[in-house]
Amino acid sequence: MQDLMENNKICRLRQIYLAVGEFENSIIKNFGLNYNELSLLATLNTADCLTASELAEKLGLSASCTSKVIGSVEKKELILRALCKEDKRMMRFCLTEAGKKKIASVDCSQVEVPGILKCFIDDKCPLRIGIES
């Protein structure tokens, strides 16, 4: 009986994993950016320039992954890097005008959230208890 319950958990987690992939594909199709790229732009849109480590912390990504995302949106000319005024050894990242236009054009209603994930974005969902928005 225990094995059956464990297999059921694995199947349910697989459904969630596939739904997240479906959601990301919808983001890419609608906005031409993946989820991490879009999140980085949204984060910079609510702050002045940030360092790579500040971005990593806010996005919940490793330094390595953050570096790849920064490189990707930088290549698309949506962000730019500037020397930190306080510490010349650090770089700060800011939205370009194109980045500001891109994030302003994002209409979340264009992205269909798969049913299994809808509860996670509903503020009244009991599964969201303890999850920050």
MARTOR-371670 format. One record per atom (N, C-alpha, C): residue number from 1; atom name; x, y, z. Coordinates in pm, 1 decimal, always signed. Each point is the difference from the previous one (the first is absolute). Example, Ala and Ser with C-alpha at 12.3 -4.5 7.8 and 13.67 -1.06 7.14 Angstrom:
<atoms>
{atom 1,N,{+1319.0,-569.0,+780.0}}
{atom 1,CA,{-89.0,+119.0,+0.0}}
{atom 1,C,{+90.0,+120.0,+0.0}}
{atom 2,N,{-35.0,+105.0,-72.0}}
{atom 2,CA,{+82.0,+119.0,+6.0}}
{atom 2,C,{-77.0,+109.0,+73.0}}
</atoms>
This chain:
<atoms>
{atom 1,N,{+82.4,-119.3,+0.0}}
{atom 1,CA,{-82.4,+119.3,+0.0}}
{atom 1,C,{+87.1,+126.2,+0.0}}
{atom 2,N,{+107.9,-1.1,+79.8}}
{atom 2,CA,{+90.9,+114.1,+8.2}}
{atom 2,C,{+62.6,+29.4,-136.7}}
{atom 3,N,{+40.3,-105.6,-73.2}}
{atom 3,CA,{+58.8,+18.3,-132.5}}
{atom 3,C,{-97.5,+68.0,-95.2}}
{atom 4,N,{-126.7,-37.6,+6.9}}
{atom 4,CA,{-102.3,+59.3,-84.6}}
{atom 4,C,{-14.9,+149.2,+30.2}}
{atom 5,N,{+4.9,+35.8,+128.2}}
{atom 5,CA,{-11.2,+141.0,+39.2}}
{atom 5,C,{+121.7,+78.2,-48.1}}
{atom 6,N,{+117.9,-58.4,+10.9}}
{atom 6,CA,{+121.5,+67.5,-46.3}}
{atom 6,C,{-2.7,+19.5,-151.3}}
{atom 7,N,{-44.8,-102.1,-73.2}}
{atom 7,CA,{-10.9,+11.4,-145.3}}
{atom 7,C,{-99.2,+109.3,-38.4}}
{atom 8,N,{-109.7,+10.3,+76.2}}
{atom 8,CA,{-100.2,+102.7,-26.3}}
{atom 8,C,{+60.2,+139.4,+19.6}}
{atom 9,N,{+83.7,+17.8,+102.5}}
{atom 9,CA,{+67.1,+128.0,+23.6}}
{atom 9,C,{+92.0,+32.9,-116.7}}
{atom 10,N,{+72.9,-98.6,-46.2}}
{atom 10,CA,{+92.3,+21.0,-112.0}}
{atom 10,C,{-78.0,+40.0,-125.1}}
{atom 11,N,{-110.8,-65.8,-25.4}}
{atom 11,CA,{-82.6,+33.7,-116.4}}
{atom 11,C,{-55.4,+141.5,+12.0}}
{atom 12,N,{-42.4,+38.0,+118.7}}
{atom 12,CA,{-54.2,+135.2,+22.0}}
{atom 12,C,{+109.6,+105.1,-19.3}}
{atom 13,N,{+118.7,-26.4,+52.7}}
{atom 13,CA,{+111.9,+92.5,-19.8}}
{atom 13,C,{+36.0,+11.5,-147.5}}
{atom 14,N,{-8.7,-109.3,-72.0}}
{atom 14,CA,{+27.5,+1.7,-143.9}}
{atom 14,C,{-101.3,+88.5,-72.0}}
{atom 15,N,{-126.8,-7.7,+41.1}}
{atom 15,CA,{-103.7,+85.6,-59.9}}
{atom 15,C,{+30.2,+147.9,+24.7}}
{atom 16,N,{+44.6,+31.6,+120.4}}
{atom 16,CA,{+34.9,+138.6,+33.1}}
{atom 16,C,{+118.8,+44.6,-85.2}}
{atom 17,N,{+100.7,-85.0,-9.4}}
{atom 17,CA,{+119.5,+29.9,-80.0}}
{atom 17,C,{-38.2,+27.3,-145.9}}
{atom 18,N,{-84.8,-83.1,-56.9}}
{atom 18,CA,{-43.6,+19.3,-138.5}}
{atom 18,C,{-81.3,+128.6,-15.6}}
{atom 19,N,{-82.4,+31.2,+98.6}}
{atom 19,CA,{-80.0,+122.7,-4.4}}
{atom 19,C,{+89.6,+123.8,+4.9}}
{atom 20,N,{+105.5,-4.6,+80.0}}
{atom 20,CA,{+94.8,+112.2,+6.3}}
{atom 20,C,{+67.0,+17.4,-137.0}}
{atom 21,N,{+37.1,-109.0,-64.1}}
{atom 21,CA,{+58.7,+5.6,-134.1}}
{atom 21,C,{-97.6,+58.3,-101.4}}
{atom 22,N,{-124.8,-40.2,+9.1}}
{atom 22,CA,{-104.2,+53.1,-88.4}}
{atom 22,C,{-17.7,+150.7,+22.1}}
{atom 23,N,{+1.7,+41.5,+126.6}}
{atom 23,CA,{-12.5,+140.8,+35.1}}
{atom 23,C,{+116.8,+80.0,-56.9}}
{atom 24,N,{+120.5,-51.9,+16.0}}
{atom 24,CA,{+118.1,+71.0,-53.1}}
{atom 24,C,{-5.3,+9.3,-152.1}}
{atom 25,N,{-44.2,-105.5,-66.2}}
{atom 25,CA,{-11.9,+4.6,-146.3}}
{atom 25,C,{-98.7,+107.3,-43.9}}
{atom 26,N,{-106.2,+18.3,+75.9}}
{atom 26,CA,{-97.7,+104.3,-30.1}}
{atom 26,C,{+62.5,+138.4,+17.1}}
{atom 27,N,{+83.1,+16.8,+103.3}}
{atom 27,CA,{+70.2,+127.0,+22.2}}
{atom 27,C,{+93.4,+29.1,-117.5}}
{atom 28,N,{+76.0,-100.3,-41.6}}
{atom 28,CA,{+93.2,+16.8,-111.8}}
{atom 28,C,{-75.7,+37.3,-127.4}}
{atom 29,N,{-109.4,-70.6,-25.1}}
{atom 29,CA,{-79.8,+24.2,-120.7}}
{atom 29,C,{-56.1,+142.2,-1.3}}
{atom 30,N,{-49.3,+46.7,+113.1}}
{atom 30,CA,{-65.9,+130.3,+7.2}}
{atom 30,C,{+95.6,+117.9,+11.7}}
{atom 31,N,{+112.8,-19.9,+66.4}}
{atom 31,CA,{+87.3,+113.8,+30.7}}
{atom 31,C,{+141.2,-11.6,-56.5}}
{atom 32,N,{+35.6,-115.4,-52.3}}
{atom 32,CA,{+133.8,-17.1,-54.8}}
{atom 32,C,{+108.5,-6.5,+105.8}}
{atom 33,N,{-40.0,-25.5,+123.4}}
{atom 33,CA,{+92.4,-11.6,+112.8}}
{atom 33,C,{-37.7,-123.3,+80.3}}
{atom 34,N,{+98.8,-61.2,+65.0}}
{atom 34,CA,{-35.8,-109.8,+89.4}}
{atom 34,C,{-37.5,+57.3,+137.4}}
{atom 35,N,{-44.0,-86.4,+89.0}}
{atom 35,CA,{-48.4,+45.2,+130.5}}
{atom 35,C,{+107.0,+76.6,+78.1}}
{atom 36,N,{+122.3,-51.0,+2.3}}
{atom 36,CA,{+106.7,+67.0,+75.5}}
{atom 36,C,{+34.6,+136.7,-60.2}}
{atom 37,N,{+0.7,+8.7,-132.4}}
{atom 37,CA,{+27.2,+128.3,-64.9}}
{atom 37,C,{-109.3,+101.5,+34.1}}
{atom 38,N,{-124.0,-43.3,-8.4}}
{atom 38,CA,{-112.7,+87.8,+31.4}}
{atom 38,C,{+3.4,+41.9,+147.1}}
{atom 39,N,{+32.0,-92.4,+87.6}}
{atom 39,CA,{+9.8,+30.8,+143.2}}
{atom 39,C,{+111.6,+100.3,+28.0}}
{atom 40,N,{+112.0,-14.3,-69.1}}
{atom 40,CA,{+110.3,+93.8,+17.3}}
{atom 40,C,{-42.4,+141.0,-41.6}}
{atom 41,N,{-67.8,+11.4,-114.6}}
{atom 41,CA,{-46.9,+131.1,-44.1}}
{atom 41,C,{-100.0,+58.8,+98.5}}
{atom 42,N,{-91.9,-81.9,+48.3}}
{atom 42,CA,{-99.8,+47.5,+96.4}}
{atom 42,C,{+67.4,+46.2,+129.1}}
{atom 43,N,{+102.7,-71.4,+42.3}}
{atom 43,CA,{+73.6,+36.4,+121.6}}
{atom 43,C,{+71.2,+134.0,-18.6}}
{atom 44,N,{+66.8,+16.7,-113.3}}
{atom 44,CA,{+68.0,+126.8,-25.8}}
{atom 44,C,{-99.4,+114.8,-19.7}}
{atom 45,N,{-119.2,-32.6,-44.3}}
{atom 45,CA,{-102.5,+101.4,-20.8}}
{atom 45,C,{-49.4,+58.5,+132.4}}
{atom 46,N,{+14.8,-75.0,+107.5}}
{atom 46,CA,{-47.5,+46.7,+130.8}}
{atom 46,C,{+114.4,+52.6,+86.4}}
{atom 47,N,{+118.5,+8.5,-57.3}}
{atom 47,CA,{+117.3,+45.9,+76.3}}
{atom 47,C,{+86.7,+84.7,-91.7}}
{atom 48,N,{+92.2,+70.7,+61.0}}
{atom 48,CA,{+101.5,+65.2,-82.7}}
{atom 48,C,{+92.7,-109.2,-49.9}}
{atom 49,N,{+117.6,+34.0,-35.2}}
{atom 49,CA,{+98.1,-98.6,-43.9}}
{atom 49,C,{+36.3,-92.9,+115.7}}
{atom 50,N,{+19.4,-127.1,-32.2}}
{atom 50,CA,{+35.8,-99.9,+100.8}}
{atom 50,C,{+126.2,-73.2,-41.5}}
{atom 51,N,{+72.3,-51.9,+98.5}}
{atom 51,CA,{+116.8,-83.0,-28.5}}
{atom 51,C,{-46.5,-140.4,-35.5}}
{atom 52,N,{+89.7,-79.7,-53.5}}
{atom 52,CA,{-32.3,-137.9,-34.6}}
{atom 52,C,{-40.2,-79.4,+124.7}}
{atom 53,N,{+68.9,+22.5,+111.1}}
{atom 53,CA,{-34.9,-74.4,+121.8}}
{atom 53,C,{-135.2,+44.1,+54.5}}
{atom 54,N,{-33.9,+127.1,-12.7}}
{atom 54,CA,{-133.1,+46.2,+42.5}}
{atom 54,C,{-108.8,-61.6,-87.8}}
{atom 55,N,{+26.5,-6.7,-130.0}}
{atom 55,CA,{-95.4,-63.6,-91.2}}
{atom 55,C,{-16.8,-147.9,+33.5}}
{atom 56,N,{+111.8,-68.6,+23.4}}
{atom 56,CA,{-5.1,-142.9,+33.2}}
{atom 56,C,{-86.1,-22.9,+123.6}}
{atom 57,N,{+19.1,+83.8,+101.3}}
{atom 57,CA,{-76.7,-14.6,+124.1}}
{atom 57,C,{-148.7,+24.1,-24.8}}
{atom 58,N,{-33.1,+106.3,-71.9}}
{atom 58,CA,{-140.0,+33.2,-25.0}}
{atom 58,C,{-68.5,-103.3,-89.8}}
{atom 59,N,{+74.8,-57.7,-93.4}}
{atom 59,CA,{-56.8,-98.5,-91.9}}
{atom 59,C,{+2.0,-142.0,+56.6}}
{atom 60,N,{+78.3,-20.5,+105.3}}
{atom 60,CA,{+11.3,-134.2,+56.8}}
{atom 60,C,{+78.9,-93.4,-89.7}}
{atom 61,N,{+97.8,+54.6,-70.5}}
{atom 61,CA,{+81.9,-80.2,-91.5}}
{atom 61,C,{+143.6,-5.2,+49.7}}
{atom 62,N,{+73.1,-98.6,-46.6}}
{atom 62,CA,{+142.7,-7.8,+32.1}}
{atom 62,C,{+73.1,+112.0,-73.7}}
{atom 63,N,{+120.3,+28.5,+44.3}}
{atom 63,CA,{+81.3,+102.3,-66.3}}
{atom 63,C,{+25.3,-37.8,-145.8}}
{atom 64,N,{+26.8,-126.7,-24.3}}
{atom 64,CA,{+27.6,-48.4,-135.2}}
{atom 64,C,{-121.2,+17.4,-91.5}}
{atom 65,N,{-116.5,-39.9,+49.4}}
{atom 65,CA,{-122.3,+12.5,-80.0}}
{atom 65,C,{-32.7,+147.2,-24.4}}
{atom 66,N,{+16.6,+82.6,+102.5}}
{atom 66,CA,{-26.3,+143.2,-14.1}}
{atom 66,C,{+91.9,+60.6,-105.6}}
{atom 67,N,{+124.9,-39.7,-0.4}}
{atom 67,CA,{+95.7,+49.1,-98.3}}
{atom 67,C,{-45.4,-33.8,-141.5}}
{atom 68,N,{-51.2,-120.8,-20.5}}
{atom 68,CA,{-49.4,-41.3,-131.9}}
{atom 68,C,{-121.6,+81.4,-41.7}}
{atom 69,N,{-90.5,+25.0,+94.5}}
{atom 69,CA,{-120.2,+78.0,-30.3}}
{atom 69,C,{+39.1,+144.3,-32.3}}
{atom 70,N,{+90.4,+55.9,+78.3}}
{atom 70,CA,{+48.6,+136.9,-26.6}}
{atom 70,C,{+59.7,+6.4,-140.3}}
{atom 71,N,{+84.7,-95.4,-34.4}}
{atom 71,CA,{+61.6,-3.2,-133.0}}
{atom 71,C,{-103.4,-7.4,-110.9}}
{atom 72,N,{-103.1,-78.3,+21.8}}
{atom 72,CA,{-104.4,-17.7,-100.4}}
{atom 72,C,{-78.8,+129.1,-23.8}}
{atom 73,N,{-43.9,+67.5,+106.8}}
{atom 73,CA,{-77.0,+123.1,-18.6}}
{atom 73,C,{+89.3,+116.5,-41.2}}
{atom 74,N,{+126.4,-8.0,+37.7}}
{atom 74,CA,{+96.1,+101.8,-43.6}}
{atom 74,C,{+21.0,-10.5,-151.3}}
{atom 75,N,{+9.0,-122.5,-49.8}}
{atom 75,CA,{+17.0,-24.1,-143.4}}
{atom 75,C,{-121.8,+51.3,-78.1}}
{atom 76,N,{-117.2,-5.8,+62.1}}
{atom 76,CA,{-123.3,+50.2,-62.4}}
{atom 76,C,{-14.0,+151.6,+17.9}}
{atom 77,N,{+101.0,+60.5,+62.4}}
{atom 77,CA,{+6.3,+144.6,+23.6}}
{atom 77,C,{-116.8,+51.6,+84.9}}
{atom 78,N,{-43.1,-82.6,+96.0}}
{atom 78,CA,{-108.4,+38.5,+89.7}}
{atom 78,C,{+52.7,+53.4,+132.9}}
{atom 79,N,{+127.5,-29.7,+29.5}}
{atom 79,CA,{+65.9,+55.2,+118.3}}
{atom 79,C,{+139.0,+46.8,-39.6}}
{atom 80,N,{+56.8,+83.1,+85.2}}
{atom 80,CA,{+138.7,+41.0,-21.9}}
{atom 80,C,{+73.5,-7.8,+132.1}}
{atom 81,N,{+129.1,-15.3,-11.4}}
{atom 81,CA,{+83.6,-6.3,+120.8}}
{atom 81,C,{+74.3,+131.3,+14.3}}
{atom 82,N,{+13.5,+41.5,+124.7}}
{atom 82,CA,{+71.4,+124.1,+29.2}}
{atom 82,C,{+86.8,-22.9,+122.9}}
{atom 83,N,{+112.0,+67.0,+3.8}}
{atom 83,CA,{+89.0,-7.2,+115.1}}
{atom 83,C,{-68.7,+61.0,+121.6}}
{atom 84,N,{+9.0,-66.9,+111.9}}
{atom 84,CA,{-59.9,+48.5,+125.1}}
{atom 84,C,{+77.2,+124.0,+45.4}}
{atom 85,N,{-73.0,+106.8,+30.8}}
{atom 85,CA,{+65.0,+124.5,+42.7}}
{atom 85,C,{+69.0,-15.6,+134.9}}
{atom 86,N,{-60.8,-78.3,+88.9}}
{atom 86,CA,{+54.7,-17.6,+135.7}}
{atom 86,C,{+118.7,-95.5,+4.8}}
{atom 87,N,{-2.1,-100.2,-85.7}}
{atom 87,CA,{+104.7,-101.8,+0.6}}
{atom 87,C,{+32.8,-35.6,-144.7}}
{atom 88,N,{+110.6,+49.8,-49.2}}
{atom 88,CA,{+37.8,-16.2,-140.7}}
{atom 88,C,{+25.8,-145.8,-40.4}}
{atom 89,N,{+6.1,-89.6,+97.9}}
{atom 89,CA,{+20.4,-141.6,-32.1}}
{atom 89,C,{-131.9,-68.5,-36.9}}
{atom 90,N,{-112.7,+65.3,+28.3}}
{atom 90,CA,{-131.1,-62.1,-22.2}}
{atom 90,C,{-69.8,+59.7,-121.3}}
{atom 91,N,{-84.7,-83.3,-60.9}}
{atom 91,CA,{-82.7,+43.8,-111.8}}
{atom 91,C,{-144.3,+6.9,+47.7}}
{atom 92,N,{-72.5,+96.7,-52.4}}
{atom 92,CA,{-142.3,+11.6,+26.8}}
{atom 92,C,{-72.6,-15.8,-133.4}}
{atom 93,N,{-120.0,-55.1,+6.4}}
{atom 93,CA,{-78.2,-25.6,-120.9}}
{atom 93,C,{-129.5,+79.1,+6.2}}
{atom 94,N,{-33.0,+63.7,-111.9}}
{atom 94,CA,{-117.5,+86.0,-10.0}}
{atom 94,C,{-75.5,-33.4,-128.6}}
{atom 95,N,{-128.1,+30.5,-1.4}}
{atom 95,CA,{-78.8,-15.6,-121.9}}
{atom 95,C,{+39.7,+105.8,-102.2}}
{atom 96,N,{+6.0,-39.2,-125.3}}
{atom 96,CA,{+15.1,+96.5,-108.9}}
{atom 96,C,{-140.2,+51.3,-34.2}}
{atom 97,N,{-8.6,+95.8,-88.9}}
{atom 97,CA,{-132.7,+46.5,-45.0}}
{atom 97,C,{-76.7,-116.1,-62.6}}
{atom 98,N,{+70.7,-83.1,-76.7}}
{atom 98,CA,{-64.4,-116.7,-61.7}}
{atom 98,C,{-49.5,-96.4,+107.3}}
{atom 99,N,{+77.4,-16.7,+107.0}}
{atom 99,CA,{-41.5,-86.5,+110.6}}
{atom 99,C,{-122.4,+53.7,+71.2}}
{atom 100,N,{-3.6,+132.7,+19.1}}
{atom 100,CA,{-116.6,+63.4,+63.5}}
{atom 100,C,{-125.0,-17.3,-86.1}}
{atom 101,N,{+16.9,+15.0,-131.6}}
{atom 101,CA,{-113.2,-18.8,-91.6}}
{atom 101,C,{-46.7,-145.0,+0.4}}
{atom 102,N,{+96.2,-90.7,+2.4}}
{atom 102,CA,{-33.3,-143.1,-2.5}}
{atom 102,C,{-81.6,-38.4,+123.3}}
{atom 103,N,{+46.7,+40.1,+118.0}}
{atom 103,CA,{-71.0,-38.5,+122.5}}
{atom 103,C,{-134.9,+71.3,+8.3}}
{atom 104,N,{-8.2,+121.7,-52.7}}
{atom 104,CA,{-127.1,+73.4,+0.2}}
{atom 104,C,{-101.6,-64.9,-93.9}}
{atom 105,N,{+48.5,-69.8,-102.4}}
{atom 105,CA,{-89.7,-63.2,-98.0}}
{atom 105,C,{-52.4,-135.8,+46.0}}
{atom 106,N,{+51.5,-49.7,+109.8}}
{atom 106,CA,{-40.5,-132.7,+47.3}}
{atom 106,C,{-142.3,+5.5,+55.4}}
{atom 107,N,{-85.1,-79.0,-59.0}}
{atom 107,CA,{-138.9,-12.7,+43.8}}
{atom 107,C,{-19.7,-144.5,+45.2}}
{atom 108,N,{-3.4,-17.2,+130.2}}
{atom 108,CA,{-6.6,-135.8,+55.8}}
{atom 108,C,{-126.5,-74.3,-40.4}}
{atom 109,N,{-103.1,+71.6,-40.4}}
{atom 109,CA,{-122.7,-68.4,-41.4}}
{atom 109,C,{+20.7,-77.6,-130.1}}
{atom 110,N,{+110.6,+25.9,-70.4}}
{atom 110,CA,{+31.5,-72.5,-122.7}}
{atom 110,C,{+52.2,-140.8,+28.8}}
{atom 111,N,{+38.9,-25.2,+124.0}}
{atom 111,CA,{+59.9,-128.9,+35.7}}
{atom 111,C,{-101.9,-83.8,+75.6}}
{atom 112,N,{-28.5,-115.8,-54.2}}
{atom 112,CA,{-91.8,-92.3,+65.9}}
{atom 112,C,{+76.2,-78.0,+106.8}}
{atom 113,N,{-48.9,+8.6,+122.3}}
{atom 113,CA,{+61.1,-74.4,+109.9}}
{atom 113,C,{-64.7,-138.4,+3.7}}
{atom 114,N,{+79.8,-106.7,-13.0}}
{atom 114,CA,{-56.6,-134.7,+5.6}}
{atom 114,C,{-77.2,-22.0,+130.1}}
{atom 115,N,{-110.6,-71.6,-10.0}}
{atom 115,CA,{-90.2,-21.2,+113.3}}
{atom 115,C,{+68.2,-43.1,+128.4}}
{atom 116,N,{+93.7,-90.5,-9.2}}
{atom 116,CA,{+65.5,-53.3,+119.7}}
{atom 116,C,{+80.4,+107.6,+73.1}}
{atom 117,N,{+36.6,+108.5,-70.9}}
{atom 117,CA,{+78.9,+107.9,+60.5}}
{atom 117,C,{-85.4,+117.1,+47.2}}
{atom 118,N,{-125.7,+5.6,-40.7}}
{atom 118,CA,{-85.4,+115.2,+31.7}}
{atom 118,C,{-12.5,+25.3,+148.9}}
{atom 119,N,{-3.5,-104.3,+77.7}}
{atom 119,CA,{-13.4,+16.2,+144.9}}
{atom 119,C,{+117.7,+77.9,+58.9}}
{atom 120,N,{+115.9,-12.4,-60.5}}
{atom 120,CA,{+117.9,+67.8,+54.0}}
{atom 120,C,{-1.5,+150.9,-23.4}}
{atom 121,N,{-83.6,+46.7,-93.0}}
{atom 121,CA,{-7.1,+143.9,-23.9}}
{atom 121,C,{-127.4,+61.6,+57.2}}
{atom 122,N,{-87.9,-84.8,+52.9}}
{atom 122,CA,{-123.3,+47.6,+62.6}}
{atom 122,C,{+29.4,+34.7,+145.6}}
{atom 123,N,{-19.7,+126.9,+36.8}}
{atom 123,CA,{+31.0,+45.7,+135.8}}
{atom 123,C,{-79.0,-72.4,+108.1}}
{atom 124,N,{-113.0,-57.8,-34.2}}
{atom 124,CA,{-84.0,-68.1,+99.3}}
{atom 124,C,{+33.7,-148.8,+14.2}}
{atom 125,N,{+90.7,-46.4,-81.2}}
{atom 125,CA,{+35.1,-142.6,+0.3}}
{atom 125,C,{+73.1,-38.4,+128.4}}
{atom 126,N,{-46.0,-105.5,+68.3}}
{atom 126,CA,{+69.0,-43.5,+121.7}}
{atom 126,C,{+144.0,-46.5,-23.0}}
{atom 127,N,{+32.7,-39.0,-122.1}}
{atom 127,CA,{+136.4,-42.6,-30.9}}
{atom 127,C,{+96.8,+118.3,+0.1}}
{atom 128,N,{-52.3,+121.8,-10.9}}
{atom 128,CA,{+84.3,+118.6,-5.7}}
{atom 128,C,{+40.8,+49.0,+138.6}}
{atom 129,N,{-53.4,-56.0,+103.8}}
{atom 129,CA,{+34.2,+44.4,+135.6}}
{atom 129,C,{+151.1,-10.7,+17.0}}
{atom 130,N,{+60.7,+110.2,+35.4}}
{atom 130,CA,{+144.4,+1.7,+19.5}}
{atom 130,C,{+79.3,+31.9,-125.0}}
{atom 131,N,{-66.7,+12.5,-114.2}}
{atom 131,CA,{+69.0,+34.9,-124.8}}
{atom 131,C,{-11.7,+150.1,-19.6}}
{atom 132,N,{+113.8,+64.4,-15.2}}
{atom 132,CA,{-0.6,+145.1,-23.8}}
{atom 132,C,{-35.2,+27.4,-144.3}}
{atom 133,N,{-69.0,+111.7,-25.0}}
{atom 133,CA,{-33.0,+34.7,-137.8}}
{atom 133,C,{+105.2,+86.8,-61.8}}
</atoms>
